[in-house]
Amino acid sequence: MFSIIGVSPERTTAMIKQDLIVLIEKKRAELIQVAVTNGLTSSIAIRYSQELDHLLNEYNRKYIKKTRQVASL
C-alpha cells in the first residue's frame, strides 16, 4: 500500500469525502511549493506528486466512479 506522509494507511481508507478534499488541496499546495523551491523533477517533488496522484485516484475510486454508476442506471 502507498504511504502518504503524515497519514496512516488506515486513515486514508476510512476518510470521508471532505477530509479527502482537504488532503488533496493541502498536498497540491505542498507540491507547488516544493516544485518552485526544488524544481519539478526533484525527488521530493516527484514523491509529492505521487502522493497527490494517490489521493486523487482514491477520490475518483470512491466518489466519481460511484456517481457514474448511479447515473448510468
Backbone hydrogen bonds in HBPLUS format (Angstrom, degrees):
<---DONOR---> <-ACCEPTOR-->    atom                        ^
c    i                          cat <-CA-CA->   ^        H-A-AA   ^      H-
h    n   atom  resd res      DA  || num        DHA   H-A  angle D-A-AA Bond
n    s   type  num  typ     dist DA aas  dist angle  dist       angle   num
A0007-VAL N   A0004-ILE O   2.93 MM   3  5.38 161.9  1.96 141.3 140.2     1
A0011-ARG N   A0008-SER O   2.99 MM   3  5.16 122.3  2.33 100.9 115.5     2
A0012-THR N   A0008-SER O   3.17 MM   4  6.59 151.6  2.25 152.8 160.4     3
A0013-THR N   A0009-PRO O   3.30 MM   4  6.54 146.9  2.41 143.9 151.3     4
A0014-ALA N   A0010-GLU O   3.25 MM   4  6.40 134.0  2.48 139.2 150.5     5
A0014-ALA N   A0011-ARG O   3.27 MM   3  5.23 134.6  2.49  94.9 106.8     6
A0020-LEU N   A0016-ILE O   3.09 MM   4  6.37 160.1  2.13 158.6 164.7     7
A0021-ILE N   A0017-LYS O   2.99 MM   4  6.30 155.1  2.05 152.6 159.8     8
A0022-VAL N   A0018-GLN O   2.99 MM   4  6.21 160.6  2.02 150.1 154.8     9
A0023-LEU N   A0019-ASP O   2.98 MM   4  6.27 160.0  2.02 149.6 155.0    10
A0024-ILE N   A0020-LEU O   2.90 MM   4  6.11 155.2  1.96 148.3 155.3    11
A0025-GLU N   A0021-ILE O   2.99 MM   4  6.24 165.5  2.01 153.3 156.3    12
A0026-LYS N   A0022-VAL O   2.96 MM   4  6.14 158.3  2.00 149.3 155.7    13
A0027-LYS N   A0023-LEU O   2.87 MM   4  5.99 165.9  1.88 150.6 154.6    14
A0028-ARG N   A0024-ILE O   2.88 MM   4  6.02 153.3  1.95 147.9 155.7    15
A0029-ALA N   A0025-GLU O   3.04 MM   4  6.23 159.7  2.08 145.6 150.2    16
A0030-GLU N   A0026-LYS O   2.95 MM   4  6.22 158.3  1.99 150.0 156.4    17
A0031-LEU N   A0027-LYS O   2.87 MM   4  6.03 158.1  1.92 146.9 152.9    18
A0032-ILE N   A0028-ARG O   3.00 MM   4  6.26 160.2  2.04 149.3 154.3    19
A0033-GLN N   A0029-ALA O   3.05 MM   4  6.28 164.6  2.08 149.6 153.4    20
A0034-VAL N   A0030-GLU O   2.90 MM   4  6.10 166.8  1.92 155.5 159.2    21
A0035-ALA N   A0031-LEU O   2.83 MM   4  5.93 159.8  1.87 151.6 157.5    22
A0036-VAL N   A0032-ILE O   2.95 MM   4  6.13 155.0  2.02 148.5 155.0    23
A0037-THR N   A0033-GLN O   3.00 MM   4  6.17 158.0  2.05 147.5 153.8    24
A0038-ASN N   A0034-VAL O   2.71 MM   4  5.67 168.4  1.72 154.7 158.7    25
A0039-GLY N   A0035-ALA O   2.80 MM   4  4.51 137.4  1.98 120.0 127.8    26
A0042-SER N   A0039-GLY O   3.22 MM   3  5.41 167.4  2.23 109.8 112.6    27
A0046-ILE N   A0042-SER O   2.99 MM   4  6.26 158.6  2.04 155.4 161.5    28
A0047-ARG N   A0043-SER O   2.97 MM   4  6.17 156.2  2.03 143.2 149.9    29
A0048-TYR N   A0044-ILE O   2.92 MM   4  6.15 163.1  1.95 149.3 153.5    30
A0049-SER N   A0045-ALA O   2.87 MM   4  6.00 153.2  1.95 143.7 151.8    31
A0050-GLN N   A0046-ILE O   2.92 MM   4  6.16 152.6  1.99 147.8 154.7    32
A0051-GLU N   A0047-ARG O   2.96 MM   4  6.25 152.2  2.03 147.1 155.1    33
A0052-LEU N   A0048-TYR O   2.87 MM   4  6.13 154.7  1.93 148.0 154.9    34
A0053-ASP N   A0049-SER O   2.86 MM   4  6.10 156.4  1.91 145.7 152.7    35
A0054-HIS N   A0050-GLN O   2.94 MM   4  6.19 154.6  2.01 144.5 150.9    36
A0055-LEU N   A0051-GLU O   3.06 MM   4  6.39 159.1  2.11 147.3 152.1    37
A0056-LEU N   A0052-LEU O   2.87 MM   4  6.14 165.5  1.89 157.4 161.4    38
A0057-ASN N   A0053-ASP O   2.81 MM   4  5.98 157.7  1.86 151.6 158.0    39
A0058-GLU N   A0054-HIS O   2.93 MM   4  6.12 155.4  1.99 146.6 153.6    40
A0059-TYR N   A0055-LEU O   2.92 MM   4  6.19 157.8  1.97 149.0 155.0    41
A0060-ASN N   A0056-LEU O   2.91 MM   4  6.12 163.4  1.94 148.5 153.2    42
A0061-ARG N   A0057-ASN O   2.84 MM   4  6.01 162.6  1.87 149.8 154.8    43
A0062-LYS N   A0058-GLU O   2.91 MM   4  6.05 159.3  1.96 150.6 155.8    44
A0063-TYR N   A0059-TYR O   2.82 MM   4  5.72 165.7  1.84 155.5 159.8    45
A0064-ILE N   A0060-ASN O   3.15 MM   4  4.68 125.8  2.46 108.3 123.1    46
A0065-LYS N   A0060-ASN O   3.01 MM   5  6.14 167.9  2.02 171.4 167.5    47
A0067-THR N   A0063-TYR O   3.35 MM   4  6.27 152.0  2.44 127.8 134.7    48
A0068-ARG N   A0064-ILE O   3.04 MM   4  6.36 157.0  2.09 152.3 158.5    49
A0069-GLN N   A0065-LYS O   3.00 MM   4  6.19 154.5  2.07 145.2 151.8    50
A0070-VAL N   A0066-LYS O   3.04 MM   4  6.26 162.4  2.07 151.4 155.4    51
A0071-ALA N   A0067-THR O   2.94 MM   4  6.09 158.9  1.99 148.1 154.4    52
A0072-SER N   A0068-ARG O   3.04 MM   4  6.16 140.6  2.20 141.9 151.0    53
A0073-LEU N   A0070-VAL O   3.20 MM   3  5.45 155.7  2.27 105.4 112.7    54
